Amino acid sequence: MKKTIQMEELVCPMCAQKIETALRKADGVIDAAVLYNASKAKVEFDESKITPEDLTSIITNLGYEVIG
């Protein structure tokens, strides 16, 4: 399954890299790319191992706000 997650504006490219790394390390995530300029995360994942809510939690636990 693929999902795009919209976040509050990211303030630096390192923020995007931090989120992308955390998402990629999660069990069940196949691929993740965070677009710094658009403040979006595009995630491909195995929905039998991880839920969209889990993906959102990964981001919010890093201190970033998800808006959609």
Backbone as a chain_set.jsonl record, in Angstrom:
{"seq": "MKKTIQMEELVCPMCAQKIETALRKADGVIDAAVLYNASKAKVEFDESKITPEDLTSIITNLGYEVIG", "coords": {"N": [[0.849, -1.168, 0.0], [0.402, 2.301, -0.632], [1.013, 5.546, 0.701], [0.564, 9.034, 1.143], [1.748, 11.453, 3.301], [0.997, 14.46, 4.715], [2.783, 17.073, 6.209], [3.349, 19.651, 8.71], [5.118, 22.606, 7.75], [8.436, 21.824, 7.007], [11.479, 22.772, 8.472], [14.109, 22.47, 7.679], [16.384, 20.665, 5.477], [17.577, 18.564, 6.874], [15.649, 17.816, 8.705], [13.792, 16.512, 7.099], [15.361, 14.35, 6.286], [15.775, 13.054, 8.714], [13.168, 12.173, 9.361], [12.642, 10.524, 7.155], [14.61, 8.524, 7.477], [13.785, 7.367, 9.916], [11.254, 6.36, 9.199], [11.973, 4.485, 7.224], [13.319, 2.614, 8.748], [11.33, 1.344, 10.126], [9.54, -1.636, 10.787], [7.924, -3.239, 8.204], [7.773, -1.134, 6.482], [8.353, -0.522, 3.158], [9.426, 1.331, 1.377], [10.398, 4.758, 1.655], [10.102, 8.224, 1.154], [10.879, 11.529, 1.784], [9.772, 14.656, 0.978], [11.249, 17.551, 1.192], [10.735, 20.283, 0.35], [8.003, 20.203, -0.166], [6.974, 19.281, 2.156], [6.078, 16.633, 2.563], [5.601, 13.143, 3.08], [6.156, 10.254, 1.308], [5.142, 7.053, 1.399], [5.625, 3.601, 1.065], [4.229, 0.645, 2.105], [3.736, -2.452, 3.953], [0.673, -3.353, 4.715], [-0.088, -5.39, 6.399], [1.755, -5.476, 8.357], [2.225, -2.917, 9.373], [0.418, 0.031, 10.21], [-1.332, 2.909, 8.765], [-1.709, 4.716, 10.843], [0.359, 4.033, 12.559], [2.518, 4.944, 11.05], [2.059, 7.686, 11.1], [2.391, 8.102, 13.832], [5.134, 7.57, 14.13], [6.231, 9.819, 12.904], [5.127, 11.949, 14.443], [6.174, 11.327, 16.943], [8.769, 12.055, 16.597], [8.595, 14.71, 16.823], [7.294, 16.248, 14.927], [4.537, 17.74, 13.22], [1.693, 16.209, 11.873], [-0.534, 16.885, 9.282], [-2.237, 15.81, 7.492]], "CA": [[0.0, 0.0, 0.0], [1.143, 3.562, -0.657], [0.328, 6.643, 1.386], [1.257, 10.315, 1.231], [1.463, 12.094, 4.58], [1.316, 15.892, 4.699], [3.241, 17.56, 7.501], [3.593, 21.086, 8.827], [6.318, 22.98, 7.016], [9.714, 21.383, 7.548], [12.351, 23.951, 8.514], [15.425, 22.225, 7.079], [16.515, 19.356, 4.826], [17.92, 17.529, 7.864], [14.386, 17.352, 9.283], [13.26, 15.535, 6.147], [16.213, 13.165, 6.339], [15.51, 12.394, 9.999], [11.875, 11.493, 9.237], [12.801, 9.461, 6.16], [15.389, 7.449, 8.096], [12.944, 6.693, 10.918], [10.231, 5.596, 8.491], [12.603, 3.351, 6.544], [13.723, 1.622, 9.749], [10.147, 0.702, 10.704], [9.176, -2.939, 10.245], [6.75, -3.167, 7.346], [7.939, -0.073, 5.483], [9.096, -0.992, 1.991], [10.182, 2.482, 0.899], [9.924, 6.051, 2.152], [10.794, 9.401, 0.637], [10.323, 12.754, 2.345], [10.009, 15.794, 0.105], [11.452, 18.703, 2.073], [10.068, 21.49, -0.153], [6.552, 20.023, -0.124], [6.636, 18.789, 3.502], [5.289, 15.411, 2.395], [6.268, 11.849, 3.118], [5.53, 9.242, 0.469], [5.541, 5.802, 2.039], [5.081, 2.333, 0.602], [4.327, -0.233, 3.265], [2.964, -3.688, 4.025], [-0.368, -3.059, 5.695], [-0.249, -6.488, 7.359], [2.775, -5.298, 9.39], [2.22, -1.568, 9.934], [-0.78, 0.769, 9.809], [-1.121, 4.34, 8.522], [-1.63, 5.389, 12.143], [1.721, 3.797, 13.044], [3.394, 5.841, 10.294], [1.827, 9.012, 11.663], [3.007, 8.114, 15.167], [6.586, 7.673, 13.962], [6.534, 11.217, 12.591], [4.8, 12.824, 15.575], [7.106, 11.02, 18.027], [10.003, 12.796, 16.313], [8.344, 16.114, 17.117], [6.739, 16.941, 13.77], [3.081, 17.691, 13.183], [1.058, 15.682, 10.669], [-1.787, 17.614, 9.037], [-3.091, 15.098, 6.543]], "C": [[0.901, 1.24, 0.0], [0.317, 4.653, 0.004], [1.214, 7.885, 1.332], [0.805, 11.005, 2.505], [1.92, 13.545, 4.502], [1.682, 16.333, 6.113], [3.267, 19.081, 7.505], [4.91, 21.384, 8.129], [7.586, 22.519, 7.739], [10.702, 22.539, 7.436], [13.729, 23.727, 7.891], [15.464, 20.851, 6.417], [16.864, 18.227, 5.804], [16.676, 16.981, 8.555], [13.796, 16.264, 8.394], [14.06, 14.237, 6.199], [15.96, 12.364, 7.618], [14.212, 11.584, 9.926], [12.0, 10.303, 8.286], [13.546, 8.268, 6.749], [14.542, 6.664, 9.091], [11.862, 5.843, 10.247], [10.825, 4.345, 7.851], [13.019, 2.253, 7.514], [12.538, 0.836, 10.313], [9.84, -0.617, 9.997], [7.888, -2.801, 9.437], [6.825, -2.054, 6.313], [8.852, -0.602, 4.38], [9.988, 0.132, 1.454], [9.568, 3.753, 1.472], [10.767, 7.158, 1.543], [10.101, 10.627, 1.211], [10.753, 13.915, 1.453], [10.049, 17.045, 0.964], [10.647, 19.913, 1.617], [8.549, 21.414, -0.075], [6.062, 19.599, 1.261], [5.715, 17.574, 3.438], [6.179, 14.188, 2.516], [5.474, 10.904, 2.229], [6.063, 7.903, 0.939], [4.844, 4.63, 1.368], [5.289, 1.339, 1.731], [3.443, -1.461, 3.134], [1.928, -3.497, 5.125], [-0.66, -4.215, 6.654], [0.748, -6.366, 8.513], [2.728, -3.944, 10.077], [0.999, -0.814, 9.391], [-0.435, 2.223, 9.475], [-0.996, 5.136, 9.828], [-0.244, 5.214, 12.759], [2.706, 4.737, 12.352], [3.285, 7.263, 10.841], [2.494, 9.139, 13.031], [4.524, 8.232, 15.09], [6.977, 9.128, 13.757], [6.276, 12.119, 13.798], [5.728, 12.57, 16.77], [8.469, 11.675, 17.828], [9.834, 14.287, 16.541], [7.769, 16.931, 15.968], [5.23, 16.747, 13.726], [2.587, 17.191, 11.83], [-0.269, 16.394, 10.5], [-2.679, 16.92, 8.009], [-2.427, 13.908, 5.941]], "O": [[2.001, 1.231, 0.551], [-0.908, 4.686, -0.112], [2.436, 7.806, 1.455], [-0.394, 11.127, 2.756], [3.093, 13.821, 4.251], [0.99, 16.015, 7.08], [3.214, 19.721, 6.455], [5.729, 20.485, 7.943], [7.776, 22.79, 8.925], [10.751, 23.213, 6.407], [14.44, 24.689, 7.605], [14.669, 19.974, 6.756], [16.491, 17.074, 5.585], [16.647, 15.815, 8.949], [13.354, 15.223, 8.881], [13.487, 13.149, 6.159], [15.935, 11.134, 7.59], [14.166, 10.44, 10.379], [11.52, 9.209, 8.583], [13.149, 7.123, 6.536], [14.578, 5.434, 9.105], [11.59, 4.726, 10.687], [10.237, 3.266, 7.932], [13.065, 1.081, 7.138], [12.726, -0.223, 10.912], [9.876, -0.702, 8.769], [6.882, -2.302, 9.941], [6.033, -2.026, 5.372], [9.964, -1.063, 4.634], [11.152, -0.089, 1.121], [8.367, 3.812, 1.738], [11.988, 7.041, 1.431], [8.879, 10.749, 1.133], [11.942, 14.124, 1.208], [9.014, 17.538, 1.41], [9.941, 20.514, 2.426], [7.88, 22.438, 0.066], [4.856, 19.564, 1.505], [4.716, 17.49, 4.152], [7.342, 14.195, 2.114], [4.26, 10.771, 2.382], [7.265, 7.642, 0.89], [3.637, 4.657, 1.132], [6.396, 1.205, 2.254], [2.525, -1.503, 2.315], [2.258, -3.481, 6.311], [-1.401, -4.039, 7.621], [0.619, -7.055, 9.525], [3.14, -3.819, 11.23], [0.604, -1.008, 8.241], [0.628, 2.714, 9.855], [-0.255, 6.118, 9.892], [0.273, 6.127, 13.404], [3.618, 5.265, 12.988], [4.29, 7.952, 11.022], [3.091, 10.169, 13.343], [5.131, 8.925, 15.906], [7.935, 9.614, 14.358], [7.111, 12.958, 14.137], [6.035, 13.494, 17.523], [9.233, 11.831, 18.78], [10.799, 15.047, 16.465], [7.754, 18.161, 16.022], [4.714, 15.712, 14.146], [3.006, 17.68, 10.781], [-1.047, 16.501, 11.447], [-3.765, 17.409, 7.7], [-3.03, 13.212, 5.124]]}, "num_chains": 1, "name": "protein.A"}
